[in-house]
């Protein structure tokens, strides 16, 4: 649930960009090519990210011109100057960054020292893009609780020091794509905001308004996903930089190269829009009331991705309301949203009643952060100190894991009238997927500790479960009364297509080195046995419409989870391509199966005489998800991780 604020105002915002703007053509003078690949990779990345210029705190010789603490201090000075404020009145300094100039002490302490600031409370948030929001949240909580009348939040990044060509000398000026990628994506800069409880007029382009922070929401999904962006781990993530005998050996092995696994990035926006939809569903946000949308994206390539996900969720914020300075300020990580907010307030007029919504995805190990601010007329009465909190948004306390977003298939194909059903199923799916990705078998795979024996064990559990799929589907179709004849025919067709899938999976098992030579010798684990018994039992009842809920979970697993795990399987196991045919097939085809599922649901609802079909589908989906989750757990029931 978001943290609501009632008497916290953004009193000023500032930023600092080091040096003169550096164009794409001039980049090589600072971030020199490493090898013949560099030019091609650079051209490709710059063509996609839309960045035309950026700033560096190093010179063309690679020497540091401004330290990270100096960048932050200069942003704070700019912030205080704009608000005609004095540093002596500030009693809390919170900073966010992916790293200061020293491993210790904390970055906030180094900034305080750089400013020669008087004694105050400090807090350093170490993270990536969302770290700036974390700093704002800490500062806002200090003001809200009355511990501080005035607090500073600052975020600063200086990644260019990592990108100098000399950093790659120990590796023979060579680097993999993941290490190449961020050299042309990230740049330097700092932003700062001053928070207080006075509600004084906002400096900048707006006149006669103050800006109230309504709430901040952050949620990390690091338990669900592998590391995407990292510094300090080897390329295979098995060794940390401190585990090497020396810094030189760590550098030579690439453990000091900043990397990003771009193959994982689509998941980042998927979870981000899920959280956004939840905020809307629970009444924290109304997209129609958002006047200005400040979205931190690392590349313009992701604009249509965000737009498409919003559209599918039915929660679009028109592009005319978006603001971004990525093209001329570059991607400055944790500092981006503060720089963006400061420049927005400097150049754009905000009127009383207008809302500013900020969305910040973080790709380190996946996190999403959001802020909502609202402009008020200065003559309006501020919320009094100690005043009772406003009523909580509707159903916020009881929302659980419900997400107002379509399920894992193309919602544009959903027939009219299925909105409520798809929303309930999406809530079940989102919780199920999250839990599956934290099971021991998937955690071992994500942590790159998966071995061929693990894959074989998994398939030995799974093959007999898949074998039963077409059987319970046909049993269910046979149990449908005459009124459901069209639905029975559709299910029979689907069962016919999948009746031999278990044989493909068994041959994959044999190709991977599986020793069992008879399918009949394989046994389901307790979770698979429970799922099988439940589905066969339900299929034997009259008009088992709920089976459509089971198909949703099972086919959805093939569409969403399998494509995410398949690249990890291939990277972890030295096996021939024909050991993964079943997973390849379902990753490509289950989306079509889910489109057919929508047609089946429409038929079921058209034939539904007692009005209970939707609830049966939802209930069965929930039970199937729980049992399928048990099947995943029992693959390695004795394993800790």
Secondary structure, 3 states (H helix, E strand, C coil): CCEECCCCEEEEEEEECCCCCEECCCHHHCCCCCCHHHHHHHHHHHHHHCCCEECCCECCCCCECCCHHHHHHHHHHHHHHHCCCCHHHCCEEEEEECCCCCCCCCHHHHHHHHHCCCCCEEEEEECCCCHHHHHHHHHHHHHHCCCCCEEEEEEEECCHHHHCHHHHHHHCCCCCHHHHHHHHCECCEEEEEEEECCCCCCCCCCCCEEEEEEEEEEEECCCCCCCCEECCECCCCCCEHHHCCCHHHHHHCCCCCCEECHHHHHHHHHHHHHHHHHHHHCCCCCHHHEEEEEEECCCHHHHHHHHHHHHHCCCCCCHHHEECCHHHHCECHHHHHHHHHHHHHHHCCCCCCCEEEEEEEECCCCEEEEEEEEEEECCCCCCCCCCCCCCCCCCHHHCCCCCCCCCCCCHHHCCCCCHHHHHHHHHHHHHHHHHHCCCHHHHHHHCCCCCHHHHHHHHHHHHHHHHCHHHHHHHHHHCCCHHHHHHHHHHHHHHHHHCCHHHHHHHHHHHCCCCCCCHHHCCCCHHHHHHHHHHHHHHCCCCCCCHHHHHHHHHHHHHHHHHHHHHHHHHHCCCCHHHCHHHHHHHHHHHHHHHHHHHHHHHHHHHCCCCCHHHHHHHHHHHHHHHHHHHHHHHCCCCCC
